Amino acid sequence: MRKRLTYANVTATLALVFAMSGGAMAANSYLINSTKQINPKVLKKLKGNAGKTGAPGTGGAAGATGATGPQGKEGPQGKQGIRGEIGLEGIPGEPATSLLGSIEGGGTITREQGLIAVKHTAGTGIYQLEWDQNISQCYPVANIYATTGYVVMEGISGSTLDISTFNTSSTATDEAFYVAVLC
């Protein structure tokens, strides 16, 4: 077979070159955007290895604050701090009460402050104390000297306080007691 350049050979070679370049040109310009463009039978056969992880994207906007969670358990106690400076001495205040009395079982006043008189004539264990001021807005506190009974505040009217004393069997008895009236 002889090698010669003929019109038929040139035409066939050019046709082959154009055919191959046109297919490559079409392959470069045709872009698949979606898997819907691929035949489902072909798509099932397409499997490839996972690619490299891409660079992280930019951070999004901060989300809304979530609900407060439950309180955690209490931590250990911290170290004791250093002692502070001693403050200035304050001005002496008024006494907590200026109405005090100490009364024997028979009604005799043994100590007093603001207590004018004690009446013990209505019966056993019944006393009426009279003070030098109105005590209707005050709080009386009384107790038996010994642990042999108890005191009941019966009422306050103006400057008088009615008190009854009882033994541990809840029988009215003449008992020594003390009283303070807090105003």
Number of C-alpha atoms within 10 A of each C-alpha: 3 4 5 7 8 9 9 9 11 11 11 12 12 12 12 12 11 12 12 11 12 12 11 11 11 10 10 9 9 8 9 9 8 7 9 9 10 12 9 11 8 8 12 9 8 8 7 6 5 6 6 6 6 6 6 6 6 6 6 6 6 6 6 6 6 6 6 6 6 6 6 6 6 6 6 6 6 6 6 6 6 6 6 6 6 6 6 6 6 6 6 6 6 7 8 10 12 15 20 19 23 21 21 16 18 16 22 14 17 11 12 18 14 15 23 15 17 20 14 17 12 9 11 17 22 22 24 19 20 20 21 13 13 14 20 15 11 11 11 18 14 19 18 21 15 10 9 12 21 21 21 14 14 12 12 19 12 12 15 21 20 17 18 19 25 20 17 11 9 10 12 18 18 21 26 23 20 20 20 20 20 16 14
